[in-house]
Structures are given as C-alpha cells and as structure tokens.
Amino acid sequence: SLMWTIIREVIFTVTATYTLGIALGWGLVGIWTGLALGRTLASILNFAFARYTIRKVRAKFGT
C-alpha cells in the first residue's frame, strides 16, 4: 500500500501536474488535469498489478 501511494503521488501525479501545469503552460487547468490524469493512470496500474498478484496466488494455492 505504501509502495502504491509513493508511486501514485510522486511519480504519476507530480509528473503529470508539472508537465501539464508548468511545462506546457496550462496553469491551474493543467494542474487539476494533471492531478486527475496522474491518479487515473496510477489506479489503472494498481488494478493491473492486483489482478496479476491475485492470479499468481490462486495458481499457487489452487483456489
């Protein structure tokens, strides 16, 4: 859980917010869009990782 929080906040959210808000010059709209986009991308990655982990556990224990 801590790993995903760090990935979500530092890697995805900060990067998307900086890129859209500052680097591309979108201002506040870019900052809010970056927050939403970063968290959405991190959620998709988290969902895929959870499905992979659950499948691996099911295969190992045969449930």
PDB file of N, CA, C and O in Angstrom:
ATOM      1  N   SER A   1       0.816  -1.187   0.000  1.00  0.00           N
ATOM      2  CA  SER A   1       0.000   0.000   0.000  1.00  0.00           C
ATOM      3  C   SER A   1       0.867   1.261   0.000  1.00  0.00           C
ATOM      4  O   SER A   1       0.590   2.206  -0.739  1.00  0.00           O
ATOM      5  N   LEU A   2       1.902   1.275   0.818  1.00  0.00           N
ATOM      6  CA  LEU A   2       2.797   2.424   0.839  1.00  0.00           C
ATOM      7  C   LEU A   2       3.513   2.571  -0.494  1.00  0.00           C
ATOM      8  O   LEU A   2       3.711   3.683  -0.983  1.00  0.00           O
ATOM      9  N   MET A   3       3.897   1.447  -1.078  1.00  0.00           N
ATOM     10  CA  MET A   3       4.564   1.482  -2.377  1.00  0.00           C
ATOM     11  C   MET A   3       3.671   2.152  -3.417  1.00  0.00           C
ATOM     12  O   MET A   3       4.133   3.004  -4.177  1.00  0.00           O
ATOM     13  N   TRP A   4       2.397   1.774  -3.456  1.00  0.00           N
ATOM     14  CA  TRP A   4       1.488   2.350  -4.450  1.00  0.00           C
ATOM     15  C   TRP A   4       1.203   3.817  -4.173  1.00  0.00           C
ATOM     16  O   TRP A   4       1.002   4.591  -5.109  1.00  0.00           O
ATOM     17  N   THR A   5       1.182   4.210  -2.916  1.00  0.00           N
ATOM     18  CA  THR A   5       0.980   5.622  -2.586  1.00  0.00           C
ATOM     19  C   THR A   5       2.150   6.455  -3.076  1.00  0.00           C
ATOM     20  O   THR A   5       1.956   7.529  -3.646  1.00  0.00           O
ATOM     21  N   ILE A   6       3.353   5.970  -2.861  1.00  0.00           N
ATOM     22  CA  ILE A   6       4.537   6.695  -3.329  1.00  0.00           C
ATOM     23  C   ILE A   6       4.549   6.769  -4.847  1.00  0.00           C
ATOM     24  O   ILE A   6       4.808   7.828  -5.419  1.00  0.00           O
ATOM     25  N   ILE A   7       4.272   5.651  -5.499  1.00  0.00           N
ATOM     26  CA  ILE A   7       4.239   5.644  -6.962  1.00  0.00           C
ATOM     27  C   ILE A   7       3.175   6.600  -7.468  1.00  0.00           C
ATOM     28  O   ILE A   7       3.422   7.388  -8.381  1.00  0.00           O
ATOM     29  N   ARG A   8       1.986   6.533  -6.872  1.00  0.00           N
ATOM     30  CA  ARG A   8       0.877   7.368  -7.333  1.00  0.00           C
ATOM     31  C   ARG A   8       1.183   8.850  -7.149  1.00  0.00           C
ATOM     32  O   ARG A   8       1.012   9.640  -8.078  1.00  0.00           O
ATOM     33  N   GLU A   9       1.627   9.224  -5.978  1.00  0.00           N
ATOM     34  CA  GLU A   9       1.802  10.638  -5.685  1.00  0.00           C
ATOM     35  C   GLU A   9       3.068  11.227  -6.304  1.00  0.00           C
ATOM     36  O   GLU A   9       3.027  12.309  -6.890  1.00  0.00           O
ATOM     37  N   VAL A  10       4.171  10.534  -6.178  1.00  0.00           N
ATOM     38  CA  VAL A  10       5.438  11.105  -6.621  1.00  0.00           C
ATOM     39  C   VAL A  10       5.642  10.945  -8.118  1.00  0.00           C
ATOM     40  O   VAL A  10       5.934  11.916  -8.816  1.00  0.00           O
ATOM     41  N   ILE A  11       5.492   9.748  -8.601  1.00  0.00           N
ATOM     42  CA  ILE A  11       5.823   9.503 -10.000  1.00  0.00           C
ATOM     43  C   ILE A  11       4.727   9.999 -10.930  1.00  0.00           C
ATOM     44  O   ILE A  11       4.998  10.793 -11.831  1.00  0.00           O
ATOM     45  N   PHE A  12       3.509   9.551 -10.730  1.00  0.00           N
ATOM     46  CA  PHE A  12       2.449   9.879 -11.676  1.00  0.00           C
ATOM     47  C   PHE A  12       1.885  11.281 -11.467  1.00  0.00           C
ATOM     48  O   PHE A  12       1.871  12.084 -12.400  1.00  0.00           O
ATOM     49  N   THR A  13       1.423  11.585 -10.259  1.00  0.00           N
ATOM     50  CA  THR A  13       0.715  12.839 -10.023  1.00  0.00           C
ATOM     51  C   THR A  13       1.627  14.052 -10.167  1.00  0.00           C
ATOM     52  O   THR A  13       1.276  15.010 -10.855  1.00  0.00           O
ATOM     53  N   VAL A  14       2.784  14.022  -9.531  1.00  0.00           N
ATOM     54  CA  VAL A  14       3.688  15.171  -9.612  1.00  0.00           C
ATOM     55  C   VAL A  14       4.175  15.378 -11.042  1.00  0.00           C
ATOM     56  O   VAL A  14       4.239  16.510 -11.521  1.00  0.00           O
ATOM     57  N   THR A  15       4.513  14.296 -11.716  1.00  0.00           N
ATOM     58  CA  THR A  15       4.988  14.410 -13.096  1.00  0.00           C
ATOM     59  C   THR A  15       3.912  14.968 -14.013  1.00  0.00           C
ATOM     60  O   THR A  15       4.176  15.883 -14.793  1.00  0.00           O
ATOM     61  N   ALA A  16       2.705  14.430 -13.928  1.00  0.00           N
ATOM     62  CA  ALA A  16       1.618  14.907 -14.785  1.00  0.00           C
ATOM     63  C   ALA A  16       1.254  16.348 -14.456  1.00  0.00           C
ATOM     64  O   ALA A  16       1.008  17.146 -15.361  1.00  0.00           O
ATOM     65  N   THR A  17       1.217  16.689 -13.177  1.00  0.00           N
ATOM     66  CA  THR A  17       0.878  18.051 -12.769  1.00  0.00           C
ATOM     67  C   THR A  17       1.924  19.041 -13.256  1.00  0.00           C
ATOM     68  O   THR A  17       1.575  20.092 -13.794  1.00  0.00           O
ATOM     69  N   TYR A  18       3.185  18.728 -13.079  1.00  0.00           N
ATOM     70  CA  TYR A  18       4.245  19.625 -13.536  1.00  0.00           C
ATOM     71  C   TYR A  18       4.224  19.773 -15.055  1.00  0.00           C
ATOM     72  O   TYR A  18       4.326  20.878 -15.587  1.00  0.00           O
ATOM     73  N   THR A  19       4.090  18.645 -15.738  1.00  0.00           N
ATOM     74  CA  THR A  19       4.116  18.683 -17.200  1.00  0.00           C
ATOM     75  C   THR A  19       2.978  19.525 -17.758  1.00  0.00           C
ATOM     76  O   THR A  19       3.200  20.399 -18.596  1.00  0.00           O
ATOM     77  N   LEU A  20       1.769  19.266 -17.299  1.00  0.00           N
ATOM     78  CA  LEU A  20       0.620  19.986 -17.847  1.00  0.00           C
ATOM     79  C   LEU A  20       0.520  21.417 -17.322  1.00  0.00           C
ATOM     80  O   LEU A  20       0.225  22.338 -18.085  1.00  0.00           O
ATOM     81  N   GLY A  21       0.761  21.607 -16.044  1.00  0.00           N
ATOM     82  CA  GLY A  21       0.574  22.923 -15.449  1.00  0.00           C
ATOM     83  C   GLY A  21       1.685  23.904 -15.722  1.00  0.00           C
ATOM     84  O   GLY A  21       1.426  25.081 -15.973  1.00  0.00           O
ATOM     85  N   ILE A  22       2.919  23.442 -15.678  1.00  0.00           N
ATOM     86  CA  ILE A  22       4.051  24.357 -15.789  1.00  0.00           C
ATOM     87  C   ILE A  22       4.750  24.239 -17.136  1.00  0.00           C
ATOM     88  O   ILE A  22       4.907  25.238 -17.839  1.00  0.00           O
ATOM     89  N   ALA A  23       5.172  23.034 -17.507  1.00  0.00           N
ATOM     90  CA  ALA A  23       5.953  22.865 -18.737  1.00  0.00           C
ATOM     91  C   ALA A  23       5.151  23.234 -19.984  1.00  0.00           C
ATOM     92  O   ALA A  23       5.684  23.860 -20.900  1.00  0.00           O
ATOM     93  N   LEU A  24       3.888  22.855 -20.023  1.00  0.00           N
ATOM     94  CA  LEU A  24       3.056  23.183 -21.184  1.00  0.00           C
ATOM     95  C   LEU A  24       2.320  24.505 -21.025  1.00  0.00           C
ATOM     96  O   LEU A  24       1.681  24.978 -21.965  1.00  0.00           O
ATOM     97  N   GLY A  25       2.405  25.105 -19.843  1.00  0.00           N
ATOM     98  CA  GLY A  25       1.827  26.420 -19.614  1.00  0.00           C
ATOM     99  C   GLY A  25       0.311  26.452 -19.490  1.00  0.00           C
ATOM    100  O   GLY A  25      -0.303  27.470 -19.811  1.00  0.00           O
ATOM    101  N   TRP A  26      -0.303  25.384 -19.040  1.00  0.00           N
ATOM    102  CA  TRP A  26      -1.762  25.346 -18.903  1.00  0.00           C
ATOM    103  C   TRP A  26      -2.241  26.012 -17.621  1.00  0.00           C
ATOM    104  O   TRP A  26      -3.438  26.264 -17.479  1.00  0.00           O
ATOM    105  N   GLY A  27      -1.359  26.298 -16.699  1.00  0.00           N
ATOM    106  CA  GLY A  27      -1.743  26.961 -15.454  1.00  0.00           C
ATOM    107  C   GLY A  27      -2.545  26.052 -14.535  1.00  0.00           C
ATOM    108  O   GLY A  27      -2.273  24.858 -14.414  1.00  0.00           O
ATOM    109  N   LEU A  28      -3.556  26.661 -13.881  1.00  0.00           N
ATOM    110  CA  LEU A  28      -4.362  25.901 -12.924  1.00  0.00           C
ATOM    111  C   LEU A  28      -5.138  24.771 -13.576  1.00  0.00           C
ATOM    112  O   LEU A  28      -5.322  23.716 -12.968  1.00  0.00           O
ATOM    113  N   VAL A  29      -5.592  24.975 -14.794  1.00  0.00           N
ATOM    114  CA  VAL A  29      -6.303  23.907 -15.504  1.00  0.00           C
ATOM    115  C   VAL A  29      -5.375  22.713 -15.694  1.00  0.00           C
ATOM    116  O   VAL A  29      -5.800  21.570 -15.526  1.00  0.00           O
ATOM    117  N   GLY A  30      -4.129  22.957 -16.036  1.00  0.00           N
ATOM    118  CA  GLY A  30      -3.157  21.884 -16.196  1.00  0.00           C
ATOM    119  C   GLY A  30      -2.839  21.179 -14.895  1.00  0.00           C
ATOM    120  O   GLY A  30      -2.636  19.966 -14.868  1.00  0.00           O
ATOM    121  N   ILE A  31      -2.798  21.950 -13.811  1.00  0.00           N
ATOM    122  CA  ILE A  31      -2.527  21.340 -12.508  1.00  0.00           C
ATOM    123  C   ILE A  31      -3.659  20.396 -12.120  1.00  0.00           C
ATOM    124  O   ILE A  31      -3.408  19.261 -11.715  1.00  0.00           O
ATOM    125  N   TRP A  32      -4.901  20.853 -12.242  1.00  0.00           N
ATOM    126  CA  TRP A  32      -6.040  19.992 -11.896  1.00  0.00           C
ATOM    127  C   TRP A  32      -6.157  18.807 -12.842  1.00  0.00           C
ATOM    128  O   TRP A  32      -6.469  17.696 -12.415  1.00  0.00           O
ATOM    129  N   THR A  33      -5.909  19.038 -14.113  1.00  0.00           N
ATOM    130  CA  THR A  33      -5.945  17.939 -15.080  1.00  0.00           C
ATOM    131  C   THR A  33      -4.838  16.941 -14.783  1.00  0.00           C
ATOM    132  O   THR A  33      -5.052  15.732 -14.873  1.00  0.00           O
ATOM    133  N   GLY A  34      -3.662  17.435 -14.431  1.00  0.00           N
ATOM    134  CA  GLY A  34      -2.549  16.565 -14.081  1.00  0.00           C
ATOM    135  C   GLY A  34      -2.832  15.714 -12.855  1.00  0.00           C
ATOM    136  O   GLY A  34      -2.463  14.541 -12.805  1.00  0.00           O
ATOM    137  N   LEU A  35      -3.490  16.309 -11.867  1.00  0.00           N
ATOM    138  CA  LEU A  35      -3.875  15.532 -10.684  1.00  0.00           C
ATOM    139  C   LEU A  35      -4.806  14.390 -11.064  1.00  0.00           C
ATOM    140  O   LEU A  35      -4.604  13.247 -10.654  1.00  0.00           O
ATOM    141  N   ALA A  36      -5.821  14.710 -11.846  1.00  0.00           N
ATOM    142  CA  ALA A  36      -6.781  13.675 -12.249  1.00  0.00           C
ATOM    143  C   ALA A  36      -6.121  12.626 -13.135  1.00  0.00           C
ATOM    144  O   ALA A  36      -6.331  11.428 -12.940  1.00  0.00           O
ATOM    145  N   LEU A  37      -5.333  13.061 -14.095  1.00  0.00           N
ATOM    146  CA  LEU A  37      -4.680  12.141 -15.023  1.00  0.00           C
ATOM    147  C   LEU A  37      -3.668  11.253 -14.307  1.00  0.00           C
ATOM    148  O   LEU A  37      -3.624  10.046 -14.547  1.00  0.00           O
ATOM    149  N   GLY A  38      -2.863  11.833 -13.439  1.00  0.00           N
ATOM    150  CA  GLY A  38      -1.866  11.058 -12.707  1.00  0.00           C
ATOM    151  C   GLY A  38      -2.485   9.998 -11.820  1.00  0.00           C
ATOM    152  O   GLY A  38      -2.007   8.864 -11.766  1.00  0.00           O
ATOM    153  N   ARG A  39      -3.538  10.364 -11.132  1.00  0.00           N
ATOM    154  CA  ARG A  39      -4.196   9.390 -10.252  1.00  0.00           C
ATOM    155  C   ARG A  39      -4.943   8.330 -11.042  1.00  0.00           C
ATOM    156  O   ARG A  39      -5.021   7.178 -10.615  1.00  0.00           O
ATOM    157  N   THR A  40      -5.492   8.706 -12.187  1.00  0.00           N
ATOM    158  CA  THR A  40      -6.172   7.723 -13.033  1.00  0.00           C
ATOM    159  C   THR A  40      -5.181   6.700 -13.572  1.00  0.00           C
ATOM    160  O   THR A  40      -5.445   5.498 -13.526  1.00  0.00           O
ATOM    161  N   LEU A  41      -4.047   7.162 -14.080  1.00  0.00           N
ATOM    162  CA  LEU A  41      -3.027   6.244 -14.600  1.00  0.00           C
ATOM    163  C   LEU A  41      -2.488   5.329 -13.499  1.00  0.00           C
ATOM    164  O   LEU A  41      -2.286   4.135 -13.723  1.00  0.00           O
ATOM    165  N   ALA A  42      -2.261   5.885 -12.326  1.00  0.00           N
ATOM    166  CA  ALA A  42      -1.772   5.073 -11.210  1.00  0.00           C
ATOM    167  C   ALA A  42      -2.814   4.041 -10.781  1.00  0.00           C
ATOM    168  O   ALA A  42      -2.461   2.921 -10.414  1.00  0.00           O
ATOM    169  N   SER A  43      -4.078   4.408 -10.825  1.00  0.00           N
ATOM    170  CA  SER A  43      -5.140   3.462 -10.460  1.00  0.00           C
ATOM    171  C   SER A  43      -5.221   2.308 -11.445  1.00  0.00           C
ATOM    172  O   SER A  43      -5.424   1.161 -11.048  1.00  0.00           O
ATOM    173  N   ILE A  44      -5.065   2.607 -12.724  1.00  0.00           N
ATOM    174  CA  ILE A  44      -5.069   1.550 -13.745  1.00  0.00           C
ATOM    175  C   ILE A  44      -3.899   0.597 -13.520  1.00  0.00           C
ATOM    176  O   ILE A  44      -4.065  -0.621 -13.587  1.00  0.00           O
ATOM    177  N   LEU A  45      -2.726   1.145 -13.255  1.00  0.00           N
ATOM    178  CA  LEU A  45      -1.556   0.317 -12.987  1.00  0.00           C
ATOM    179  C   LEU A  45      -1.750  -0.509 -11.716  1.00  0.00           C
ATOM    180  O   LEU A  45      -1.389  -1.686 -11.679  1.00  0.00           O
ATOM    181  N   ASN A  46      -2.310   0.093 -10.690  1.00  0.00           N
ATOM    182  CA  ASN A  46      -2.568  -0.616  -9.439  1.00  0.00           C
ATOM    183  C   ASN A  46      -3.556  -1.758  -9.652  1.00  0.00           C
ATOM    184  O   ASN A  46      -3.364  -2.845  -9.108  1.00  0.00           O
ATOM    185  N   PHE A  47      -4.599  -1.531 -10.424  1.00  0.00           N
ATOM    186  CA  PHE A  47      -5.589  -2.564 -10.720  1.00  0.00           C
ATOM    187  C   PHE A  47      -4.944  -3.733 -11.465  1.00  0.00           C
ATOM    188  O   PHE A  47      -5.194  -4.893 -11.138  1.00  0.00           O
ATOM    189  N   ALA A  48      -4.119  -3.431 -12.461  1.00  0.00           N
ATOM    190  CA  ALA A  48      -3.448  -4.485 -13.228  1.00  0.00           C
ATOM    191  C   ALA A  48      -2.511  -5.298 -12.334  1.00  0.00           C
ATOM    192  O   ALA A  48      -2.457  -6.523 -12.444  1.00  0.00           O
ATOM    193  N   PHE A  49      -1.782  -4.630 -11.459  1.00  0.00           N
ATOM    194  CA  PHE A  49      -0.878  -5.324 -10.548  1.00  0.00           C
ATOM    195  C   PHE A  49      -1.653  -6.206  -9.574  1.00  0.00           C
ATOM    196  O   PHE A  49      -1.227  -7.322  -9.278  1.00  0.00           O
ATOM    197  N   ALA A  50      -2.780  -5.719  -9.076  1.00  0.00           N
ATOM    198  CA  ALA A  50      -3.594  -6.505  -8.148  1.00  0.00           C
ATOM    199  C   ALA A  50      -4.146  -7.754  -8.834  1.00  0.00           C
ATOM    200  O   ALA A  50      -4.134  -8.836  -8.246  1.00  0.00           O
ATOM    201  N   ARG A  51      -4.627  -7.616 -10.064  1.00  0.00           N
ATOM    202  CA  ARG A  51      -5.130  -8.784 -10.798  1.00  0.00           C
ATOM    203  C   ARG A  51      -4.025  -9.810 -11.015  1.00  0.00           C
ATOM    204  O   ARG A  51      -4.247 -11.010 -10.853  1.00  0.00           O
ATOM    205  N   TYR A  52      -2.831  -9.338 -11.381  1.00  0.00           N
ATOM    206  CA  TYR A  52      -1.688 -10.225 -11.586  1.00  0.00           C
ATOM    207  C   TYR A  52      -1.352 -10.968 -10.292  1.00  0.00           C
ATOM    208  O   TYR A  52      -1.133 -12.180 -10.309  1.00  0.00           O
ATOM    209  N   THR A  53      -1.311 -10.251  -9.184  1.00  0.00           N
ATOM    210  CA  THR A  53      -0.970 -10.854  -7.900  1.00  0.00           C
ATOM    211  C   THR A  53      -2.017 -11.873  -7.470  1.00  0.00           C
ATOM    212  O   THR A  53      -1.670 -12.951  -6.988  1.00  0.00           O
ATOM    213  N   ILE A  54      -3.282 -11.546  -7.638  1.00  0.00           N
ATOM    214  CA  ILE A  54      -4.353 -12.471  -7.257  1.00  0.00           C
ATOM    215  C   ILE A  54      -4.294 -13.736  -8.103  1.00  0.00           C
ATOM    216  O   ILE A  54      -4.466 -14.836  -7.577  1.00  0.00           O
ATOM    217  N   ARG A  55      -4.056 -13.600  -9.386  1.00  0.00           N
ATOM    218  CA  ARG A  55      -3.943 -14.781 -10.251  1.00  0.00           C
ATOM    219  C   ARG A  55      -2.761 -15.648  -9.854  1.00  0.00           C
ATOM    220  O   ARG A  55      -2.852 -16.876  -9.873  1.00  0.00           O
ATOM    221  N   LYS A  56      -1.655 -15.016  -9.496  1.00  0.00           N
ATOM    222  CA  LYS A  56      -0.473 -15.758  -9.077  1.00  0.00           C
ATOM    223  C   LYS A  56      -0.740 -16.524  -7.782  1.00  0.00           C
ATOM    224  O   LYS A  56      -0.327 -17.676  -7.651  1.00  0.00           O
ATOM    225  N   VAL A  57      -1.414 -15.906  -6.842  1.00  0.00           N
ATOM    226  CA  VAL A  57      -1.743 -16.567  -5.574  1.00  0.00           C
ATOM    227  C   VAL A  57      -2.714 -17.716  -5.813  1.00  0.00           C
ATOM    228  O   VAL A  57      -2.551 -18.792  -5.236  1.00  0.00           O
ATOM    229  N   ARG A  58      -3.718 -17.503  -6.652  1.00  0.00           N
ATOM    230  CA  ARG A  58      -4.675 -18.570  -6.956  1.00  0.00           C
ATOM    231  C   ARG A  58      -3.995 -19.756  -7.630  1.00  0.00           C
ATOM    232  O   ARG A  58      -4.323 -20.906  -7.337  1.00  0.00           O
ATOM    233  N   ALA A  59      -3.059 -19.491  -8.521  1.00  0.00           N
ATOM    234  CA  ALA A  59      -2.349 -20.575  -9.197  1.00  0.00           C
ATOM    235  C   ALA A  59      -1.478 -21.352  -8.212  1.00  0.00           C
ATOM    236  O   ALA A  59      -1.346 -22.571  -8.320  1.00  0.00           O
ATOM    237  N   LYS A  60      -0.896 -20.656  -7.271  1.00  0.00           N
ATOM    238  CA  LYS A  60      -0.015 -21.304  -6.306  1.00  0.00           C
ATOM    239  C   LYS A  60      -0.792 -22.177  -5.327  1.00  0.00           C
ATOM    240  O   LYS A  60      -0.355 -23.281  -5.000  1.00  0.00           O
ATOM    241  N   PHE A  61      -1.933 -21.694  -4.860  1.00  0.00           N
ATOM    242  CA  PHE A  61      -2.692 -22.414  -3.847  1.00  0.00           C
ATOM    243  C   PHE A  61      -3.875 -23.182  -4.413  1.00  0.00           C
ATOM    244  O   PHE A  61      -4.562 -23.882  -3.669  1.00  0.00           O
ATOM    245  N   GLY A  62      -4.129 -23.070  -5.700  1.00  0.00           N
ATOM    246  CA  GLY A  62      -5.162 -23.855  -6.353  1.00  0.00           C
ATOM    247  C   GLY A  62      -6.583 -23.510  -5.961  1.00  0.00           C
ATOM    248  O   GLY A  62      -7.426 -24.400  -5.848  1.00  0.00           O
ATOM    249  N   THR A  63      -6.862 -22.247  -5.754  1.00  0.00           N
ATOM    250  CA  THR A  63      -8.239 -21.862  -5.399  1.00  0.00           C
ATOM    251  C   THR A  63      -8.925 -21.178  -6.543  1.00  0.00           C
ATOM    252  O   THR A  63     -10.086 -20.788  -6.422  1.00  0.00           O
TER     253      THR A  63
END
